[in-house]
Amino acid sequence: MSSVRLSDGTRLRTWTTGTPTARPPVVLLHGGPGLWDYLEPVAAMLDDLTVVHRFDQRGCGGSNPSEEQTMRRLQDDIDELRQHWGHQQIVVLGHSFGARLALTYAAAYPQHVVKVGHFSGVGLGDWRTPYYEERNRRLTPEQLERLTALQASRSPEEETEFRVLSWVTDHADREHAWQWASEDAAVPHPINFAANRALATEINAWSDDELIALVAGLPMPVWLVHGTGDPRPASAVQALARHIPHHEVRLIEGAGHSPWRERPDAFRQVLQEFLAD
């Protein structure tokens, strides 16, 4: 672990693992927005293939606080890190919100991106309605009532319970979903809700036509990987893929929002093909 100082003075917590090979280095982008890096298990699946970089986005996890929360600033942060690490070109692989960030970084800095991984992101059209329908189906009536109450108001002592109820529906494997959500909820970092609101407001304001125009101009290959058990519908991601000139869609059967947990062998196989292609 190390700390990298950016041009505006903000320090980001970073990790570098892996093995230098002929393959380009990979930069992993975590989701949220407002969370912290949780992609160490993904990095471990890539470490024998190439160099892997991870970091906490500004204002999140172990990185410095920052009131500047825009997609453009996050894109510039990635490129400053790329320069710091001494890479001319990189692969960007983003998960959830990080998938959208990977697309926008590639559009802003296409000359520095070899390939984009859009993993467990969202796509075009109304993906929210089917997402909330499936989320509500996976909760008991009592759990949904409790989550609704905690969303409106909660004490610091209730924060972990709120996280578990918010994240337990991400997993298709209902037997292990509560355990996994509890593990994630126990991370001792506060969620940066200000960053979450600012960045979500920005990207939610984009029209489908604006997103289509952005991805239609990407010159590099883009892989869109999605679990069939993710409550965020794969159909919306497939709709987005149709507008990307060089794309590959891979669906991982039975996997939820974190496919490295539910289908690790299948997920690692996709990662190997992603880098080998």
C-alpha positions, 0 to 999 in steps of 0.5 A: 500500500502507498499514498499518491499525491495528485496535482491538487494535493489530494492523496489517494491510497493505492495498491500495486500487485501482480507480475510484469508480463507482456500484457498491459497493466490493469487498473481496477475501479471500485463501485459506489460511488462513495465506497472504497476499494473492495476488489482485492479478490479480483486483483488476486485472480489477475496477479499471475497475468500482469501488474494490477493497480487499485485505489480508493477514489478521492474522499473514500476509504483511506484517501484524503477527503475531497469536496470536488466530486465530478466524473471529470475529476475522477477521470483526471485522477485515474490519468494522474495515477497512470502517469505516476505508475509510469504506464503509457497504456492501461486496461481499465476494469470497473465494477458497478459504478466503476464500470461507468467510470471506466467508459468515461475515462476511456472516452476522455483518454482513448490514447491511453486505454488498450481495453475496457472492462465493464463489469456488473454495471448498468446500461440503457433504458429503465434498469431501475424498475426491474432492479427494485422489483427484484430487490424487493422480491429478495427481501422479506416484508419485514426486511423491506419495511426495516430498510425503508425506515433506516433509509429515512433515519438511522443512528450510527449504531444502525449503520451496519444493519442498513448496509447489510439490508442494502447489499444482501439483495445483490447476491443471487446465492441466497444461502450465503448472501447475508454472510457476504453482505455482513462482511462488506458492511463490517468494513470500518470506513464511512460511506461518503454519501455526499460523493454518492449524491453528487456523482449519482446526480451527474450521471443520472442526468445524462440521457440515453442519447448522450451515453450512446454518443459517448460509447459509440466513439470508443475505438478500443475493445469493450467487454461487458460482463454481467451475472444473470443473477444480478438484480440490475438487468443484463438486458440493459447492459446488452442494449448498451453494448449494441452501440459500442463498435468493438464489444464482447458481452459475457454473461456469467450464469447464476452470478450476482453483482459480485461474480468473483464470489458466486462463480469464481472459476467462471469469473476467472476464466472470463478475466483470462480471456479478457486479457488474452484477447 
